[in-house]
Amino acid sequence: MSATLTISSKNYSSWSLRGWLLCKLAGLEVTEEVVPVDADSRAELLLLSPSVRVPRLTHDGVSVWDTLAIAGYLNEVFPEAGMYPADPKARAHCRSITGEIHSGFFNLRSALPMNLHSQFKTFKIFSGAKPDIERIEDIWGDCLARYGGPFLFGKKPTIADAMFAPVATRFVTYDVPLGEAAAAYRDTIMGWEPMKEWIAAAKAEPVEMQELEVEF
């Protein structure tokens, strides 16, 4: 069955990246439909909020938006993909941290917007974002210690890895200092084949949003 994923900028849209990675985890091949970077999508990206516009998955007559809704739909339609951990306790843990990254960390989002074109080696991190960074390090460290890595719930990537992947890119873009475990996980995500594919496509995009190129 044909499937279409509506996305925005690959360079800037963390929500689009999450939706695309979820489709990769499910093994669903999609046709990408890109929303132009107009005034509305610029506002969406600068506000750093999950919009009903992107990502949106259309599959088998169903239209699903919001990354957690897409994750739930794909898990139901492709249970054999194992998008959640098999163990019920680990699965509950996975749902908890994916919900947390989906609905929180606003200071991190606003202070360190996703930008795959650039790297800032001397970026001054807003103090309000530091508790968010520390919480993410705690989440990653706890998961890696419990489940053995290299992904958050063991050897195989899950929905949680798709949801946290844009954070790993932010840590690279802004050269955020991390402990050993978090740095290793960041590198695992950046070396994940779907991530390399997305990043290569993002770097081929023209830079269209000068607002997000400014060090603030």
Kinemage of the C-alpha trace (Angstrom):
@kinemage 1
@onewidth
@group {chain A} dominant
@subgroup {mainchain}
@vectorlist {calphas} color= white
{ca met a 1} P 0.000 0.000 0.000
{ca ser a 2} L 1.273 3.485 -0.816
{ca ala a 3} L 2.179 5.798 2.029
{ca thr a 4} L 2.952 9.506 2.093
{ca leu a 5} L 4.746 11.388 4.845
{ca thr a 6} L 4.281 15.146 4.863
{ca ile a 7} L 7.362 16.835 6.302
{ca ser a 8} L 8.985 20.243 6.502
{ca ser a 9} L 12.645 21.254 6.341
{ca lys a 10} L 15.029 18.366 6.935
{ca asn a 11} L 17.559 20.796 8.313
{ca tyr a 12} L 15.375 22.445 10.935
{ca ser a 13} L 12.289 20.319 11.642
{ca ser a 14} L 12.873 17.934 14.535
{ca trp a 15} L 9.257 16.746 14.346
{ca ser a 16} L 9.661 15.788 10.692
{ca leu a 17} L 12.810 13.834 11.550
{ca arg a 18} L 10.981 11.922 14.279
{ca gly a 19} L 8.107 10.987 11.985
{ca trp a 20} L 10.483 9.855 9.246
{ca leu a 21} L 12.549 7.735 11.638
{ca leu a 22} L 9.373 6.107 12.964
{ca cys a 23} L 8.491 5.035 9.422
{ca lys a 24} L 12.002 3.641 8.991
{ca leu a 25} L 11.639 1.659 12.234
{ca ala a 26} L 8.345 0.226 11.009
{ca gly a 27} L 9.866 -0.724 7.658
{ca leu a 28} L 7.307 1.426 5.852
{ca glu a 29} L 8.499 3.001 2.619
{ca val a 30} L 6.995 6.447 2.186
{ca thr a 31} L 6.795 9.099 -0.473
{ca glu a 32} L 7.904 12.391 1.029
{ca glu a 33} L 5.669 15.390 0.543
{ca val a 34} L 7.550 18.524 1.568
{ca val a 35} L 5.703 21.555 2.905
{ca pro a 36} L 7.354 24.729 1.539
{ca val a 37} L 9.159 26.929 4.043
{ca asp a 38} L 6.591 29.714 4.055
{ca ala a 39} L 5.520 32.107 6.811
{ca asp a 40} L 3.417 29.468 8.554
{ca ser a 41} L 6.083 26.769 8.606
{ca arg a 42} L 8.687 29.331 9.696
{ca ala a 43} L 6.465 30.246 12.644
{ca glu a 44} L 5.957 26.571 13.436
{ca leu a 45} L 9.704 25.920 13.530
{ca leu a 46} L 10.567 29.046 15.479
{ca leu a 47} L 7.872 28.261 18.047
{ca leu a 48} L 9.301 24.735 18.242
{ca ser a 49} L 5.914 23.150 18.784
{ca pro a 50} L 4.465 19.886 17.420
{ca ser a 51} L 2.153 21.091 14.679
{ca val a 52} L -0.767 19.315 13.046
{ca arg a 53} L 0.873 20.179 9.712
{ca val a 54} L 3.995 18.061 9.989
{ca pro a 55} L 4.680 15.267 10.187
{ca arg a 56} L 1.531 13.712 8.790
{ca leu a 57} L 1.377 10.087 7.655
{ca thr a 58} L -1.185 9.034 5.069
{ca his a 59} L -1.438 5.261 4.699
{ca asp a 60} L -4.188 2.862 3.641
{ca gly a 61} L -6.828 5.578 3.694
{ca val a 62} L -5.807 6.780 7.158
{ca ser a 63} L -4.290 10.184 7.944
{ca val a 64} L -2.315 10.399 11.195
{ca trp a 65} L -0.480 13.416 12.588
{ca asp a 66} L 1.566 14.091 15.728
{ca thr a 67} L 4.616 11.916 16.297
{ca leu a 68} L 3.208 9.881 19.194
{ca ala a 69} L 0.031 9.176 17.230
{ca ile a 70} L 2.139 8.086 14.257
{ca ala a 71} L 4.221 5.850 16.541
{ca gly a 72} L 1.099 4.228 17.982
{ca tyr a 73} L -0.420 3.677 14.555
{ca leu a 74} L 2.722 2.141 13.081
{ca asn a 75} L 3.172 -0.119 16.101
{ca glu a 76} L -0.369 -1.443 15.654
{ca val a 77} L -0.103 -1.923 11.889
{ca phe a 78} L 3.441 -3.364 11.918
{ca pro a 79} L 3.730 -5.239 15.243
{ca glu a 80} L 6.436 -7.478 13.800
{ca ala a 81} L 8.743 -4.447 13.555
{ca gly a 82} L 9.215 -4.436 17.344
{ca met a 83} L 9.119 -0.665 17.649
{ca tyr a 84} L 8.649 -0.934 21.401
{ca pro a 85} L 10.698 -3.206 23.700
{ca ala a 86} L 9.275 -6.714 24.077
{ca asp a 87} L 9.383 -6.713 27.887
{ca pro a 88} L 6.262 -5.046 29.410
{ca lys a 89} L 8.246 -3.155 32.064
{ca ala a 90} L 10.736 -1.879 29.507
{ca arg a 91} L 7.835 -1.002 27.215
{ca ala a 92} L 6.228 1.090 29.954
{ca his a 93} L 9.574 2.795 30.558
{ca cys a 94} L 9.901 3.497 26.824
{ca arg a 95} L 6.429 5.057 26.696
{ca ser a 96} L 7.235 7.242 29.689
{ca ile a 97} L 10.419 8.758 28.304
{ca thr a 98} L 8.977 9.208 24.809
{ca gly a 99} L 6.061 11.085 26.341
{ca glu a 100} L 8.484 13.215 28.326
{ca ile a 101} L 10.543 14.268 25.296
{ca his a 102} L 7.396 14.835 23.245
{ca ser a 103} L 5.796 17.232 25.706
{ca gly a 104} L 8.672 18.883 27.553
{ca phe a 105} L 12.172 20.358 27.381
{ca phe a 106} L 10.980 23.709 26.038
{ca asn a 107} L 14.058 25.596 27.225
{ca leu a 108} L 16.301 23.182 25.339
{ca arg a 109} L 14.175 23.478 22.195
{ca ser a 110} L 14.231 27.269 22.217
{ca ala a 111} L 17.894 27.702 23.195
{ca leu a 112} L 19.286 25.002 20.868
{ca pro a 113} L 17.091 24.748 17.756
{ca met a 114} L 17.849 21.887 15.415
{ca asn a 115} L 20.208 23.000 12.654
{ca leu a 116} L 22.075 20.317 10.738
{ca his a 117} L 23.865 22.770 8.454
{ca ser a 118} L 25.878 24.415 11.203
{ca gln a 119} L 28.239 23.794 14.104
{ca phe a 120} L 28.923 26.337 16.826
{ca lys a 121} L 32.059 25.536 18.814
{ca thr a 122} L 31.810 28.512 21.171
{ca phe a 123} L 28.063 28.654 21.668
{ca lys a 124} L 27.031 29.981 25.084
{ca ile a 125} L 24.246 27.763 26.400
{ca phe a 126} L 21.378 29.618 28.068
{ca ser a 127} L 21.353 28.722 31.771
{ca gly a 128} L 17.681 27.791 31.610
{ca ala a 129} L 18.493 24.976 29.181
{ca lys a 130} L 21.041 23.329 31.472
{ca pro a 131} L 18.495 21.470 33.659
{ca asp a 132} L 16.965 20.048 30.470
{ca ile a 133} L 20.390 18.848 29.311
{ca glu a 134} L 21.051 17.280 32.718
{ca arg a 135} L 17.669 15.522 32.677
{ca ile a 136} L 18.343 14.111 29.221
{ca glu a 137} L 21.737 12.843 30.361
{ca asp a 138} L 19.998 11.165 33.314
{ca ile a 139} L 17.436 9.504 31.022
{ca trp a 140} L 20.080 8.266 28.621
{ca gly a 141} L 22.411 7.071 31.368
{ca asp a 142} L 19.631 5.207 33.173
{ca cys a 143} L 18.483 3.446 29.991
{ca leu a 144} L 21.991 2.518 28.907
{ca ala a 145} L 22.811 1.113 32.351
{ca arg a 146} L 19.556 -0.872 32.578
{ca tyr a 147} L 19.390 -2.271 29.066
{ca gly a 148} L 23.029 -2.433 28.015
{ca gly a 149} L 23.017 -0.134 24.973
{ca pro a 150} L 24.088 0.899 22.455
{ca phe a 151} L 20.491 2.133 21.918
{ca leu a 152} L 18.281 3.198 24.804
{ca phe a 153} L 16.575 -0.187 25.147
{ca gly a 154} L 19.349 -2.472 24.064
{ca lys a 155} L 20.839 -3.584 20.786
{ca lys a 156} L 17.895 -2.565 18.613
{ca pro a 157} L 16.553 0.978 18.124
{ca thr a 158} L 13.041 1.693 19.353
{ca ile a 159} L 10.539 4.528 19.282
{ca ala a 160} L 12.494 6.171 22.100
{ca asp a 161} L 15.587 6.482 19.913
{ca ala a 162} L 13.558 8.076 17.125
{ca met a 163} L 12.119 10.587 19.585
{ca phe a 164} L 15.482 11.518 21.134
{ca ala a 165} L 17.428 11.581 17.854
{ca pro a 166} L 16.955 15.342 17.236
{ca val a 167} L 18.418 16.010 20.689
{ca ala a 168} L 21.596 14.193 19.685
{ca thr a 169} L 21.891 16.473 16.660
{ca arg a 170} L 21.487 19.545 18.861
{ca phe a 171} L 24.294 18.337 21.127
{ca val a 172} L 26.551 18.051 18.069
{ca thr a 173} L 25.514 21.381 16.537
{ca tyr a 174} L 26.152 23.356 19.721
{ca asp a 175} L 29.089 21.261 20.967
{ca val a 176} L 27.331 20.496 24.267
{ca pro a 177} L 29.697 18.874 26.796
{ca leu a 178} L 28.440 15.425 27.820
{ca gly a 179} L 29.530 12.629 30.111
{ca glu a 180} L 31.010 9.468 28.653
{ca ala a 181} L 27.783 7.446 28.472
{ca ala a 182} L 25.714 10.253 26.937
{ca ala a 183} L 28.466 11.069 24.437
{ca ala a 184} L 28.634 7.427 23.370
{ca tyr a 185} L 24.864 7.345 22.855
{ca arg a 186} L 24.963 10.613 20.915
{ca asp a 187} L 27.564 9.045 18.611
{ca thr a 188} L 25.452 5.901 18.236
{ca ile a 189} L 22.508 7.972 17.051
{ca met a 190} L 24.613 10.083 14.710
{ca gly a 191} L 26.075 6.908 13.197
{ca trp a 192} L 22.681 5.204 12.786
{ca glu a 193} L 22.160 4.592 9.053
{ca pro a 194} L 18.749 6.312 8.774
{ca met a 195} L 20.209 9.336 10.564
{ca lys a 196} L 23.114 9.523 8.137
{ca glu a 197} L 20.646 9.390 5.238
{ca trp a 198} L 18.511 12.197 6.706
{ca ile a 199} L 21.513 14.399 7.553
{ca ala a 200} L 22.959 14.073 4.050
{ca ala a 201} L 19.636 15.204 2.585
{ca ala a 202} L 19.375 18.049 5.114
{ca lys a 203} L 22.805 19.366 4.192
{ca ala a 204} L 21.764 19.443 0.546
{ca glu a 205} L 18.901 21.814 1.361
{ca pro a 206} L 19.377 25.557 0.857
{ca val a 207} L 19.636 27.596 4.036
{ca glu a 208} L 16.300 29.409 4.075
{ca met a 209} L 15.843 30.531 7.669
{ca gln a 210} L 18.384 33.085 8.703
{ca glu a 211} L 16.601 33.498 12.060
{ca leu a 212} L 17.884 30.097 13.094
{ca glu a 213} L 21.452 30.823 11.975
{ca val a 214} L 21.952 33.529 14.607
{ca glu a 215} L 23.893 32.719 17.777
{ca phe a 216} L 21.651 34.031 20.551
